[in-house]
C-alpha cells in the first residue's frame, strides 16, 4: 500500500469510533464463545472484580507516597 493509505488507516485506528467498534466486536466474540462453551457443557466463568481500591491503612503501608513522582 502507498503512504497515503497507511497514514489514513493509522488516523482511522486512532479515532474513538474505532475503539468503540473494536470493543463491540470483542464483546460479540466473547458472547459467542461463551455460548459455545456452555453448549459444550462447560461451566460459565464466575464473575470477578476487575480491580479493587484499597486505602493505605488496609494495605499495611506507613505512608501513601507514590512510587513514581507526580509532576
C-alpha positions in Angstrom: 0.0 0.0 0.0 1.1 3.6 -0.5 1.9 6.1 2.2 -1.4 7.9 1.8 -3.3 4.8 2.6 -1.1 3.9 5.6 -1.5 7.4 7.0 -5.2 7.4 6.5 -5.5 3.9 8.1 -3.4 5.0 11.0 -5.6 8.0 11.6 -8.6 5.8 11.5 -7.2 3.5 14.1 -6.6 6.4 16.4 -10.2 7.5 16.4 -12.7 7.0 19.3 -15.1 5.4 16.8 -12.6 2.6 16.0 -12.1 2.0 19.8 -15.9 1.7 20.2 -16.2 -0.7 17.2 -13.3 -2.8 18.4 -14.8 -3.1 21.9 -18.2 -4.1 20.5 -16.6 -6.7 18.2 -14.6 -8.2 21.1 -17.8 -8.3 23.2 -19.7 -10.2 20.4 -16.8 -12.7 20.0 -16.7 -13.3 23.8 -20.5 -13.8 24.0 -20.4 -16.2 21.0 -17.5 -18.2 22.6 -19.3 -18.3 26.0 -22.5 -19.6 24.3 -20.4 -22.4 22.6 -18.6 -23.1 25.9 -21.9 -23.5 27.7 -23.4 -25.6 24.9 -20.4 -28.0 25.1 -21.1 -28.5 28.8 -18.6 -26.0 30.2 -19.3 -24.1 33.4 -19.7 -20.3 32.9 -16.9 -18.3 34.4 -17.5 -16.8 37.9 -17.9 -13.0 38.0 -14.6 -11.4 39.1 -13.7 -7.9 40.2 -11.5 -6.1 37.6 -9.7 -4.2 40.4 -10.2 -3.2 44.0 -9.3 0.1 45.5 -7.7 -0.1 48.9 -6.6 2.5 51.3 -3.0 2.7 52.7 -4.3 1.6 56.1 -5.7 -1.6 54.7 -2.6 -2.3 52.6 -0.4 -2.1 55.7 1.6 0.8 54.4 3.1 3.5 56.6 2.6 6.3 54.0 0.7 6.7 50.8 3.6 8.2 48.9 3.6 7.2 45.2 6.5 5.2 43.8 6.6 7.5 40.8 6.9 11.2 41.4 3.9 13.1 40.3 4.7 16.2 38.2 
